[in-house]
Amino acid sequence: MSESYKDLRLGMMVTCVYAGKPCYKSNVILGRRANGSAIASLDELADGLDVKDLVDVAKSMCAEYMEFTAWHANMNVLYPSETMKRMLPGHCSRRDVIRDLINALKDTGIKLYLYVHPNDGHDFCKEDQDKVGWNEGPPYSRWNEFITAVFEELANRYKGEIAGYWVDGVGRPGGAMTQEDMVKLMEKFRRIDKNPEIIMNGDCGVGKWADYGSSESVRWPYAQGHKCRVTQTISLQYWADCGYAWFSPEMAFQYTVMQASVEGHIGGGVAWSAGPYPGGKWEPGVREFYSKLGSYIKPVLPTILGTKPSQSFTTPAGTYSLNDGDRWMLNVATQSKNGKETYVHVLRPPAVRTLNLPVPADGRKFSQAKLYATGKPVLFLQDNSGVHLTLSPSETWNMLDTVITLV
């Protein structure tokens, strides 16, 4: 796909971790095998990742992009790094997982974004913190030198092959990298690789060093639509940790549709997040979640992915997925990029056969309506009170989503 981040609506976030013994969670296992035992080394994690399976799962859910952790949890990077070997020995894998993912995603149309964390020193043991200057205090010159070297190496290593980077941990209290530091860092990064899009967790650096902001999670079950990308875990953690898929694929589908419709949405839609164990194994229900979500997306894919929020029937940011506020989701709408077709998604069908929509906000006059699934006509009336759509006696509302095309 050639779309930029602003055009994307559905992603898969993949987190794979091995922490070893970081200082702040020394008694917590971060990185498990499917039997619950601790992963013995970073190389076991890296060597055991089944990238083909990752791509197959992403394809099954109709993901437009995959966001994969280049490092997290004690900054153990999942690629060979001369910088890490020199400045923080023992924190890089032999296998280049990123390279293998790049190769596996070729010809799939799925874009690859990398999760990175320039303030991950809070995870380190004191010995490692001292090695790279985390404990020195402002202006953190040695930490800045270290992170700059890591990012410059990353840019040189994968130049032109990564769609973008999702940057975590900047703008929070206690971090070594300030907004000003990030401006300098990204200027150096983009001298090497100019094309990747930069998304940050939050929005405090948007316009300074990041192109887009994002929200890490939403409040379920009363989730709100966001103008920015939302990440939501479908299991108990971002990574495989002896949990299970608790999230309903039906709820995920409807929220994905709502995110695609939010007025002024800046890109990314929603990224549904989980992580595999080594060996291509997943927590119970996770693989099935992604497959089921994809089965709902596929029949109506062109009405969600590759669309824009409707200008005729708008969904304000802050709209609730359930009735927990003044604005809650009854039906939402998207439109084709050229604006010729409007897709009404009836997510909470009325008890009667007629759906009454308000007067189009953009003043548009429609001429006909049809069911997207079958192409069969829907009785159509537009007057001063709005747009009125009536199913024929042989049709019923789909309780998950009835899509009606207006032209």
N, C-alpha and C positions, 0 to 999 in steps of 0.2 A: 504494500500500500504506500502511496506517496503522501498521504495526509500528514499534516503537522499535528502536534499535540492538541491544539485547539479544536481539531475536528474529531478527536477520538472520544469514544463513549464507554468502552468496556475493556478492562484489563485484568490481568492475573498477577498478583504480587506473590513472589516466592522468596521465603526467608529460610536460609540454611545456616545453622550456627554450630560452632564448637568454641567454647570459651576457655577451656583449660581451668585456670584458677585466678580469675580477675579479683581485684581487691574488694569490690563492693558486693559481690555475691559469692563469696568463697565457699559457702555451704550449699549452693544451689547448682544442680547439674544443668548446664546449658549445652545441649547436644546429646541426643539419645538415639540409641538403636530402637528398632521396633519392639524388642522385648523389654524395653525400659532401662537397660543398662547404659552406662555412660560410654559415649564414643571415646576411643582411646587417644586419638590424635587428629590434628587438622587434616593430615593426609588421608586418614580413614574416611573422614567426611567427604573430602574432595573426590577421592578415587571411587567412592561408593555412589556418587550422584549419577542417576540415570537421566542424562539430558534428553535422550530420545523420548523417554516416558514423559518428562516435563513438557516437551513440545506437543506430544500427543494429547495430553490432558488440556493444554491451552487451546489446541485446535477443537477439542470436543466441546468446549464452552463458548466457542466463537470469539475468543479473545482477539482484540485488535493489537494489543501490546502486552508484553511481559516485562515486569519490573523485577529484577533479580538482585539479590544482595551481593555486591562485590566484597563487602565486609560488614561485620557487625560484631557485637559481643567480644570485647577484648581485641578488636581490630585484627582479626585473623583473616587475611585476604585470600580469596579463592583463585589465585593465579600466581605464577612465579614472579617474584619482585626483587630485583637487585637492590632497590632502595630499602626494602624491609630487611633483607639479608645484611645490609651494611649498617643500618641505623636501629633496627629492632629485630634481631635474629630470632628465628623460630616462629615468626608470625606470617608466613606465606606458605602456600601449598606447592607441591611439585607439579601437580596437574594444572593446566590452564583451563579451568571450568568455563570461564568467560569465552575463550576462543572456541571451545567445543559447542557452546550455546549459539554463538554467532553462526557457526557452520550448520548446526541443526535447524536453525530458523530460516536459513536461506530458502527462498522460493515458497515460503509459507504465507508471506504477506504480514506476518506478525512482527511488529517493531520491538526492538530490545532496548529497554531503559535499565540503568544500573542504580541501585540504592548505594549511597556512600554517606559516610558520617565523619566530617572533619573535626568533631569534638569528642571523639571516642576515648580520649585519654582517661576519662573518669572511670572506665572499666579496668584500667591496668593495675597490676600490683605495683607497689611503691618502687621496686627496682626498675621496672620498665618505665614508669613515669619519670624517674630521675634520668634515665637514658636519653629521653627526648624532650626534656624541659617542661613537662606538664606542671611540676611543682614550683616553678621559679616565680610565678606571679607576673602581672603585667610588666612589660608588653609581650611576654611569652615569645621572645625572639627565637629560641631554639625549637619550640613547638611549631611556630609558623614556618621555620625553615624545613622541618621534618614534613609537615603536611603539604607544603608547596612541592617538595621533591616527590612525594607520593602522587599528587595530582598531575604533575608534569609527566611523570613516567606513565601514568594511566592514559593521559591524552596521547602521548607518542605511541603507546602500545596498541591502542584500538582506534586510532585516528580514522575518521570517516566511516566507522562500522557500528557505532552506538548512536541510537536516535536521541538519547538524552540521559540526564542524570537527576535522580531524586535525592536531594540533599537534606539530611536530618540533623537536628541538634544545634542549630544556629539560632541565636536570639533568646536562648534560655539562660537563666542565672547560672554562674559557675563555669561557663564554657570559656576556653582559651581564645577561640576565634570570634572576634567581634564583627559587626557588620562592615566596618572599615577594612578589617583584615580580609573578609570574604571578597570585597570589591577588588582588592589587589590580587588575591589568589585567582579569581575567575578571569581577571584580565590576562594573567600569565597563562592560564589554562587555554583561553580562547585564542591566544597567539599561535598555539600549536594546533588546536582543533576548533575551528570557528563554528561548525554546524550544529553540535548537540544543543538541544533545548534544556534549560535548567529549571527544575521545579523544586521548590523548597517546602518543607513541612511548616505550614503557617504562611504568613504573607508579609512579615516585617521587612524582608529584603527584596520584595518584588519591585522592579524598576531600578534597583541599585545594582544587584548582581544576579538576580533570578528573573526568569521570564514569566513564571507562573507560581501561584501559591497553591496550597492544598490543605485538606483537613484530614487528620490522622484517623478519626473515627467519628461515628455518630451515635446518638442515644436511642437505643432500641428498647421497646418496640415502637416508640413514637419518634421515628427518624424524620429529620427534616431534609428537604432538598437544598443543595448548595450550588452556588455559582462556580465554586472550584471543585477539583477532583476530591473524592472521598475514598479513603481506604477502610475496608471493614474485614476483620478477621471472621472466618467461618468456623474456626475451631477455638479452643481455649487460649491458644497463644498464636503468635505469628509463625512460629516454627513448630515442628512435630515434637510434642512433649507428653505423649501418652494421653492425649485428649481424644476428642471426637468431634464430628461436624454437628454443631447444634443449630446451625442456621438453616432456615427453610429455603429451598431453591425457588419456591413460588414467591416468597417475600422478596428474595433477591432479584427475581425477574421484574417484579412490579417496581421495585426501587430503581433498578437500572433504567426502566422506561421513564420514570419520573425524572431522574437526573438528566436524561437526554432532553427533557422538555423545559428545564428550568430557564427562565428568562435571563439572558445575559450570561449564560454558562460559558466559562472561559476555557474549558477543555479537560479531557481526561475521564469525565463521567464518574465511574466508580471502578475501583480495583478490588476484586474479591481475593482475600489473602489467606494463604496456608503454606505449609512447607512439608516436603517429603522426608522420610527417613532414608538413610543410605540403602541402596539396592532397589530403588523404584517402588518402595512401599509407602503407603499413606495411612494416616489415622482413619479409624472406622468412619465411613460415610463421606469422606472428603472427595474421593474420586467420583463417587456417585452424585455428589452435589454438583460438581462441575459439569458432568455429563447431562444431568437433568436440566440444569440451567441452560445449557446449549440446546437441548431439545425444545425448550420454549422460545429461545431466541431465533432459531433457524427459520421457522415458518414466516416470521414477520421481520426478519433481519433488516431489509431495506427501509423499514419504517422506524428503525431505532438507530442503527449504525449508519454513518454517512449522512445524517440529517442535521438540521438546525432546529432550535426551539421555535415553535410556531409563533408567529407575530399576530395571528388572528385570535387564538385562544391561549392566553399566556398563563404560565405557572410561576408565580412569584417565588423567589428564593425564600426559604423558611416555611414552605408548604409542608404539612405533616403527612406522613404515610398513613397514619391512623387518626381518628378524631380526638386530638388532644390540643386543639387550638382553634383559632378563628378561621384559619385557612387549612383545609385538609383535602387530601387527594380523592376526588370523585372520578374525574377523567382528566387526562392531560393530552397535549397535542404536540407533534413535531411537524416539520415540513421538509420537503426535498430541498436540496441545495439551491436549485434554480427557482424555488418558490412556487412552482406550478401546482404541486400537490400538497395538500395538508392531510396529515394522518391523525385522526382522533382515536385515542386509546381509551376505551371504556373499561376502567379498572374496578369500578364499583357500579355495576349495572343497576338501572332503575327497576322497580317492581313491575313497571308497565312496559309496553313495547316501544314507547316513544321517549327519546332522549332530547331534552331541551337544552340547547347551548346558548350562551349570551350573544349579544351583538358582537361581531368580530371587531377586535380592538383596533385593527388597521383599516377598517372600513371596507374590507374585501367583500365582493359579491361572488358567491359560488353558483354553479349551474347544475351540478349533479353530485350524487353520493352513491358509493357502492361498498360492499363488504370486501376488504382486502383479501381475505382468505379464499373466497369463491368467485369474486367479480360480480356477484349478483347485486342488482340495484337495491338501494334503500330509499324508501319514500322520503322525498326531500322538500322542505319548505323553508324559505328565508323571508322574514318580514321585519317589521320595525322592532319586534320584541326579541329577535334572535334567529338562530338556526334550529330547525326541528327535524329530527331524523327518526323514522319509524320503520321497524323491521317488518318484513312480510310475515303472514301467519305461519309460514313454514320454517321460519328462522327463530333461533333463541339466542340469548346473550351467552357468550363464553364467560364463565365466572372468573377466569384469570385475566383475559384481555380480549375484547372485541375491537378489532381495528376497522375503522371506516375511513375510506379515502374520499376526500372532498376535492373537486376541481372546479 
